């Protein structure tokens, strides 16, 4: 499984976890990169959410739809905690996920928030 597919799998797991935090995440058979992203994002969720919140303009964290929250969390986790992924790749992959799973404005929103974070 390539990183793009592993990232997409991590997105699906984190999205489900956001809907129902009581679910038990089974990592058996999970791709190693998916596992790193899922458990790293969950472990650092509070710090990641704070980082996202502090870079929102005219928007509150609570208003962000769950799809976009999960995508932003993955991208911020990669940018802040994983040294082997270029920031541009994390942003591009997040925008691609937003185009696939969000609405027509999701990609622009994700790009804008992540651009604010890297400034």
CORMOFEN-V969342 format. One record per residue. N is the residue number from 1. SS is DSSP state (helix for helix, strand for strand, loop for the rest). OMEGA is omega in radians with two decimals (999 if undefined). D_FIRST is the distance of its C-alpha to the first C-alpha in whole Angstrom. Layout:
# CORMOFEN-V969342
N;SS;OMEGA;D_FIRST
N;SS;OMEGA;D_FIRST
This chain:
# CORMOFEN-V969342
1;loop;3.12;0
2;loop;-3.09;4
3;helix;3.12;7
4;helix;3.12;8
5;helix;3.11;6
6;helix;3.11;6
7;helix;3.12;10
8;helix;3.08;11
9;helix;3.09;10
10;helix;3.10;12
11;helix;-3.11;15
12;helix;-3.14;15
13;helix;-3.12;16
14;helix;3.07;18
15;helix;3.10;20
16;helix;-3.14;21
17;helix;3.12;22
18;helix;3.11;24
19;helix;-3.09;26
20;loop;-3.08;26
21;loop;3.11;26
22;loop;-3.13;28
23;loop;3.09;24
24;loop;-3.11;23
25;loop;-3.14;19
26;loop;-3.10;18
27;loop;3.12;15
28;loop;-3.14;15
29;loop;-3.13;12
30;loop;3.07;10
31;loop;-3.08;7
32;helix;3.13;10
33;helix;3.08;9
34;helix;-3.13;10
35;helix;3.13;13
36;helix;-3.09;14
37;helix;-3.10;14
38;helix;-3.05;16
39;helix;3.06;18
40;helix;3.12;19
41;helix;3.12;20
42;helix;-3.12;22
43;helix;-3.06;24
44;loop;-3.03;25
45;helix;-3.11;25
46;helix;3.13;29
47;helix;3.13;29
48;helix;3.13;26
49;helix;3.10;28
50;helix;3.13;31
51;helix;3.10;30
52;helix;-3.11;29
53;helix;-3.07;32
54;loop;3.13;34
55;loop;3.07;33
56;loop;3.09;33
57;loop;3.14;36
58;loop;-3.10;38
59;loop;3.06;36
60;loop;-3.11;35
61;helix;-3.10;32
62;helix;-3.12;33
63;helix;-3.11;33
64;loop;3.08;30
65;loop;-3.07;28
66;helix;3.12;25
67;helix;-3.11;22
68;helix;3.09;23
69;helix;-3.12;24
70;helix;3.14;20
71;helix;3.13;19
72;helix;-3.14;22
73;helix;3.13;21
74;helix;-3.11;18
75;helix;-3.14;19
76;helix;3.08;22
77;helix;-3.14;20
78;helix;-3.09;18
79;helix;-3.04;21
80;helix;-2.99;23
81;helix;-3.12;21
82;loop;-3.06;19
83;loop;-3.03;20
84;loop;3.13;18
85;loop;3.09;17
86;loop;-3.12;19
87;helix;3.13;21
88;helix;3.10;21
89;helix;3.12;17
90;helix;3.14;17
91;helix;-3.13;20
92;helix;-3.14;19
93;helix;3.11;15
94;helix;3.12;18
95;helix;3.11;20
96;helix;3.08;17
97;helix;3.13;17
98;helix;3.10;20
99;helix;-3.09;21
100;helix;-2.99;19
101;helix;-3.13;20
102;loop;3.09;23
103;loop;-3.05;26
104;loop;-3.13;28
105;loop;-3.04;29
106;helix;-3.12;26
107;helix;3.12;24
108;helix;-3.14;28
109;helix;3.14;28
110;helix;3.14;25
111;helix;-3.13;25
112;helix;-3.14;29
113;helix;-3.13;28
114;helix;3.07;26
115;helix;3.07;28
116;helix;-3.11;31
117;helix;-3.08;29
118;helix;3.13;29
119;loop;999;32
